[in-house]
Amino acid sequence: MIPPTRYITLGDLRIAYQTLGDGPVDLVLSAGSFNHTDVQWEDPAIAVFFRRIATFSRLIRFDVVGAGGSDRPQGASPGYIDQLRTVLGAVEAEQVALIALLDAGPGAIEFAVTEPDRVSHLILYNTTARLTRDVDYEIGLDDAAVQRLLPLFEEGWGTDAMTQVNVPSRSDDTRFRDWYAKYLRSVGTPTEMSRILEQALELDVRQLMVELSVPTLVLHRRDYALVPRSHGEYLAAHIPGAEYVELPGADGPLFWDAPDITLRHFERFIRGDESGVRASRAVLTLLFTDIVRSTERVGELGDRDWSAVLGEHDDISAKWTEQFAGRVVKSTGDGMLAVFSSPSDAIRASKAIRDELARMSIRIRSGIHAGEVEQVGDDVAGLAVHIASRIMALAGDGEILVSRAVRDLVMGASIDLGDAGTRQLTGLNEAWQLYRVE
């Protein structure tokens, strides 16, 4: 279930906010001006990320005035601190762990300095004390860099060009690029966001951050282009007692590049739990699907029509997975991974998905394996996941291949399986006996 969006009034302006979970810690996740509390739930990876945070906290999110679902002011916007205080009052949060991204970072630092009793932990992600260069701040953007950045927002905001800049880990996913462009348009117009960028270029909290007294963790992507890692290193070097962790990848947002690593650091730092996000093990049946000849079809159809094909694939896959008591774990770009408690249900779901997609001229191949996996939040990991993926890679057009483990479990279930031979799975030493669903 998606939590309801509510409004709290600050003066004559309304601020949109949500809460999720009932954990012992109140946790504010603030992306500043680059957020839309409602539309983010459309992306499965974001939804999983939020729900995993809510396993150990009460997650509080809000859209700042001037962006997302909140009001656009006629004049000057109220300050970030006033907005944060207003939201905390609405949800009756006395003390919070505060995670700040992008242009929320300076405001979060100011709040933690002015009201340290209300902040138990501060996490700064891909943010900075100051964006632009100064005589004693050579890592900032020089005038030429600023002049290159402003047109990017004025001309590229709300287009798929921003995916390559801000979410390069998903730049090859046509459907994601279209959705991300739509998401950015929901956050604000190019004119609004250009104005917000100009305001962010004026922020400077270097004098304040040396007064921070709350436990602080600085997380920064190694190769993030818009705010280079030198900004994170500077924060950690000048905030008393701060811990610095460099994350892999080049994405600006949290959700798509190695989210498990980020979540583990969140929970470790806030809860003092070295194990990070709790994992459990279970025996599940894993189904991987993949659209046949996807690269060629993108060329034939073009990006827009291919995006529609992927949308149909995802909708039909989700429908039949749910019908047979399974759960879609994630999209793989041109396919999906789903898990089932019953291998018979996995086979029946895969047949239903294949057959309905085939009637729409969408051809898929599928691989199924049953084994023990590690469950971390809503995700799954382990050797069994890799085996299922390798089996799928060997399947032909319209073919459903299963492992011997699945064959043994469905004996007597009125499912016809034919011998598909002994095959070598990539990365595994031994040969595997596979079976074909007839």
N, C-alpha and C positions, 0 to 999 in steps of 0.2 A: 504494500500500500504506500502511495506517495503521501507524505504528511501535508496537511492543509496549509496554505499560505494565509497569514493573518497580517493585519496592518496596525501599526501604532503611530500616533500623531506626535509630531514635533513641531510646535507652532501651528502653521496651517499646512504643513507637509506631511504626507503619509509615507511611512517606511514599511516595505514588505519584509516579512521574516518567517522562518520556519524553525520548528524543533523536531528532533527525531531521537528516540531512545530514552532510556531512563536510568542510565548508568550512574555510578557514584560521583563522576566528575562532570561538571558543566564545561563544555568545550566550544569555544567560538572559532569557526573557520571562516575567515574573511578574505575575499579576493579583491576587496576595494571596489574600484569602479568597473572591474571586468567580470561581471557576474550577472546571471539571471536565475534567481532561486527556483523558478518553475521549470524553465525550458531545459535546464541541466539534467533533469530527470529523464529526458527522452533518450539519453545515451546510456546503454547498459553498463559500461565501465564506470561511469560516474555514479550511477545508482548503487552498484556494488561497493564502490569506495565509501560512499556515505554510510551505507548500512554496516560496513565493517567497523567504521569509527564508532557507530552507535552501539556496538557490542560492548564497549568499555566506557561509554560516556553518554551524556545527553548532548547531542550535537545541536548547536545554535548557528543559524546562517541568516544573513540579511543582505538586502540590496541597498547600497548607499543612495542617498538622494542624488538624482541626476542620471541614474543608470538603472538598467534592469526593470524590475516591477515597481520601483518606487517613483514618487512624484518628481517632475522636473521643476525646479524653482524658477520663478520669474527674475529674481535677482541673485545675490550671492547665496551659495549653499551653506547650511550650518556645518560646523566642523565635524571631522570624523569622531572626535571624542564625545561630543554631544550626542551624536547619532548612536554610538555604541552604548553610552549610558542609558539612553532612552530604550533601546532594545533589551538591555539587561534588566531594566525595571519592569518591562512588559512580561518577561519570562521569570521574574523573581529570582535572578541569579546574583548571589552576593559575591562569589569569587569564581573565577573562570581560568581555565587554561586557554591561552589565546594563540591561534595560528594565523599568521598574517602573510599574504602573498602580494607581490607586485606593489601597487601604490598604497596598499593598506599598511605596509611595513612602517613607514615613518609615523603614521597615526598610532599604530600599536605601540611603538616605542614611546611616544609621548604619553599615552595612557598609562603604560606600565611605570613610567617615571613619576607621573603626577598622582597616581592612585595605586601604589605598589601592593597594598593590602588586598586589592581586588583581583590581582593576577597571580596565580600560583605558579604558572610556567608560561614562558614566551617562546614560541617557535617562529622564526623568520625564514621564509622560503622564497628563493629567487627574487629577493628584494634588495633594497639599498638604502643608505642614509642620505644619499644625494645622487642624482643622475648625471648632472653636468659637470664639466671640468672646472676647477678653481686653481688658484695659485698653489694651494697646498693639497690639491686633490686631482692628481694627474690621471687617475684611472677613469674619470668621468668622461662623458661625451664631449668632444670639441664642437665648435660651431659647424664644421662641415658635416659631422655625423648627425647633428640635430637637423640640419637642412635636408639630409637624406631620409631621416626618420619621419618628419612631418608629412611629406607626400605619401609615405607608406600608409599612414592612417587616413589621409584625405582621399586617396584614390583606391587603396587596397582594402580598406575596412569593409567587411561584409561580403567579400569575394573569396574564392578558394585560394587566392594567392597568400592569404594569411596563414593557411595551414602549413605551407612550407617554412614560413618564418617562425611560427609559434608552436606548431605540433609536427615537427618533421618525422616523428616516429609513425605517423599515420598518413603521410603525404601520398603514399601509393594507393590508398583506399578511396576510390572515387565517391562512393556513397558517403563516407565520412567527410570528405572535403565539402560536399554539398550541404551536409547537415551543419558542419562547423561554420560555414558562411552564413547560414540561416541563424544559427545561435548568436553569432556576433551582431547580426542586425537586430536581434531581440534585445541585446544589451544596450545598444544605442546607435544613432545614425553616425555617418562619417563626420558630420559637423560637430555633433556632441562629443564624440570620442577624441577628435582633434583638439577641442577645447580642454577636455580633461587631461590630455597629454601635455598641453602647454602648462596647465596648472601643476602637473607632476614634475615638470622640469624646474619648477621654482622651489620644490621642497628641499629642506636641508635640516636634518636633526643630528648632525655630528656633535654639536655641543651638548645635546640632551643625552645621547646614548652612553656617554661616559658615567652618567649618574644612575644607570640601571642597577637595581639591586635584586631583581628576581632571577631565578634560574633561566638561562637563555640557551637555546639550541639554534644554530644557524645551518640551514640546509641549502645547498646550491647545486644546480646542474653543472656538470663539467663543461659543457659546450653550448650553453644557452646564449644565443646571439644578442638578444635585445638588452639583457642585463648580464654582462660577463661575470665569471666566477670571482674576478678580482674584487667585485663589490661585496660579495659574501665574505671573502677573506678579510676585507677591511672591517666589516661589522664585527666579526669574531675577534679580531685583534684589538678592537677598541672598546668592546663591551666587557666589563669586569667579569671574569670567570666563565665567559661564553664558550660553548663547545661548537666546533665546526665539523661538519660532515659533508663531503663532496659526493654527490649522487651521479650515477652514470647517465648519459643521454644529453639531449639538446632541447627537450620540451620546456615550454614555459609553464603550462598547467601541471597539476599533480597526477592526473588520473590514468594516463595511457602508457607511460614508459616506466617499467619496473615498479608498479604501484606497491607490490609487496614489501620492497625495501623501504619505501617511504613510510608505509603504515607501521612497520616494525620499529622504526626510529620514533615515530609519534608515540606509540604505546610504551616503548622502553623508557623514553624520557619522562612522560607524564605519570606513568604508573610505577616507574622504577623496576619494571619487569624485563629482565635481560632476554627472556625468551621471545619477546615481541608478541605479535598477534598469535593468539592461541591456535594450535593445530590439533586435529584429531584424525584418526585413521579409520577407514571403513572399506568394505568390499562393495564395489559398485560396478555396473556395466557402463562402458564408455562408448559413445557413438560419435564418430567424426564424419562429416559430409564435406563435399567439395564440388563446385560446379565444373563440369568438364569443359575444356578449351576456353577457360574464362578470358585469358589474355587476347585470344583471337576474336572473341565475341565483343570485347570492349572496342576493338578496332572496327568491327563490322557495324556496331550499333551506335557508337559515340557515347560520350560520358553521360549525357542526360538519360538516354534510354537504358543504358547499362545500370544506372542508379535505380531505375524503376524495376529492372530485373532483380537486383539484389534485394530491394524492398519486398517483392513478392516471395522470394526465396526465404527471407527471414520470417515473414508473417506465417507462411505455410509451415515452415519448420517448427516454429513456436506452437502453432495450433495443434499439430499432431503429437509433438513431444508432450504437451500438457494432457492431451487426450489419453495418452498411454502412461500417465503418472510419472513422467520424467521432468527434468528441469534443464533448460538451456543455460549452460555455464557462460558461454561467450561466443561472439562472432569471430571467425577467423579471416575475415575479409571477403573471401569467396565461398565460405561454408560456415560450419558451426561445430561446436562441441557440446554435447548434451550427456547427462548422466541419468541412469535408471537403477532402481532397486532390482528389477527383474530383467534378465537377459531376453526372455520371450517378449516382453513389452518393448525392449529396445529394437528387436528385429521387426516386430509388427509396426512400430512407429517409423522405422527407416523405410519399409515398403510403402507405407501410406504417403510419406513425404516424397519418395521417388516417383510414385505413380501420379500424384497430383501435379507435381512440377513437370513431369513429362508431357502431360496434357497441355501445358502452356509452353512447350518446346524448350523447357529448361532441363538439361540433362545433368544428373549428379552421379557421383560414385561415393560409396560408403564403406567404412571399416568399423568393426565392433570387437571389443575385447573386454573381459571381466577380470578384475584383479583388485588388490588393495591399493588405495590411494590416500594421500594426505589431503585433508580438507582444511583450508585456511580461509575463514570467512565463507564466501560463496564460491571461491575458486577451488580447483583441485590440482594436485601435482603428484609427481612420482613416475616410476618406470612404466606403470600400467598405462598412463596417459600417452607416453611416447610410443608404446607398442601399438595402441589403437590408431594413432596417427600414421605410423609406418604401414599398418595393414591397409588403411584407407588409400595410401599412396600407390599401392599395388593393384587396386581395383580398377576395372575397366568401365567403360561408358554404361551406366545403369546398373552396374554390378554392386552387390553387397557381399563383402568378404568378412568372415568371422574367424576368430581363433579357436584352437581346440578346446580351450577353457570354456568358451561359450557353447560349443557343440556338446560338451559333456553335461553342461548345466541344463540344456533344453531337451535332452533325450526324453521322449515320452510326451512332448508338448505339441505334437502334431505340426512340427515345423520341418519342412523338407530341406535338407542340406546336401549338397554335392561336393565331392572331393575336388579341391582347387589346387592340390599338389603341395609339395614342400617348397617353401620359399625363403629366401634370405631377406631379413629385415635390416634396413640401413642402420648401422651403429651397433648391431647385436651380433655376437659371434656365432651362435647356434642357429640352425635352420628351423623354421616354424611350419607346422602343418596347418594349412588354412582350408576353410570350407566356404562354399558358395551357397547363398540363399537361393533356392530354386523358385 
